Amino acid sequence: MSRRCELTGKKANNAMAVSHSHRRTKRLQQANLQNKRVWWAGGNRWVKLKLSTKAIKTLDTKGLEAMAKEAGINLNQH
């Protein structure tokens, strides 16, 4: 499975590592992903998701069902 947030779609960003002598080499800035168990009240069960920390914070305000609907995710398959 790819390193991508299941709700927001966040993924790695291409960046440059710059040394003290200002040599630039390519590197990846990975998203801060966490495996998280979230309570789904509609299904009355826990759901395991790979989420970015930004998505975990947004879950508190929007709710799981609203974010899953925006992302087009069927929670019954998780």
MOUR-V304489 format. One line per field, one symbol per residue. psi: psi as a letter, one per 30 degrees, with the letter a starting at -180 (. if undefined). Layout:
# MOUR-V304489
psi->???
This chain:
# MOUR-V304489
psi->klikkfefgkalkklkkkleggkkkklkjkkikkkkkkkjeefhlkkkljkleeeeefeeeeleeeeeeefhkjffg.
